């Protein structure tokens, strides 16, 4: 079984943090699926309490 690592190029830390957050929040097991990420985003959006 091969292990693959995503290696980000040298990018300022404040730019890589959202990328890292996106991958950790929306990865399913060992892979990242944009369609699954979109689905999870919609679920989180529905659960948000409206601010007044």
C-alpha positions as CSV (number, residue, x, y, z in Angstrom):
1,X,0.0,0.0,0.0
2,X,1.5,3.3,-1.1
3,X,1.1,6.5,1.0
4,X,0.8,9.7,-0.8
5,X,1.4,13.1,0.7
6,X,0.3,16.4,-0.6
7,X,3.2,18.7,-0.7
8,X,2.4,22.4,-0.9
9,X,4.8,24.7,-2.6
10,X,6.5,27.5,-0.6
11,X,3.5,29.7,0.1
12,X,3.2,32.2,3.0
13,X,1.6,30.5,6.0
14,X,-1.5,32.7,6.0
15,X,-2.3,31.4,2.5
16,X,-1.7,27.7,3.4
17,X,-3.9,27.7,6.5
18,X,-7.2,27.8,4.6
19,X,-5.9,25.1,2.3
20,X,-5.0,22.9,5.2
21,X,-8.3,23.6,6.9
22,X,-10.2,22.7,3.8
23,X,-8.3,19.4,3.4
24,X,-8.8,18.4,7.1
25,X,-12.4,19.5,7.2
26,X,-13.5,17.8,3.9
27,X,-11.3,14.8,3.4
28,X,-13.0,11.5,3.5
29,X,-10.6,9.0,4.8
30,X,-7.5,9.3,2.7
31,X,-8.9,11.3,-0.2
32,X,-10.4,14.6,-1.0
33,X,-13.5,14.9,-3.1
34,X,-14.7,18.3,-4.3
35,X,-18.3,17.1,-4.6
36,X,-18.3,15.7,-1.1
37,X,-16.7,19.0,0.2
38,X,-19.6,20.9,-1.5
39,X,-22.1,18.6,0.1
40,X,-20.6,19.0,3.5
41,X,-20.5,22.8,3.0
42,X,-24.2,22.9,2.2
43,X,-25.0,20.8,5.3
44,X,-22.9,23.1,7.5
45,X,-24.6,26.2,5.9
46,X,-28.1,24.7,6.7
47,X,-27.2,24.2,10.4
48,X,-26.0,27.8,10.9
49,X,-28.1,29.9,13.2
50,X,-29.1,33.2,11.5
51,X,-27.5,36.2,13.1
52,X,-29.8,39.1,14.1
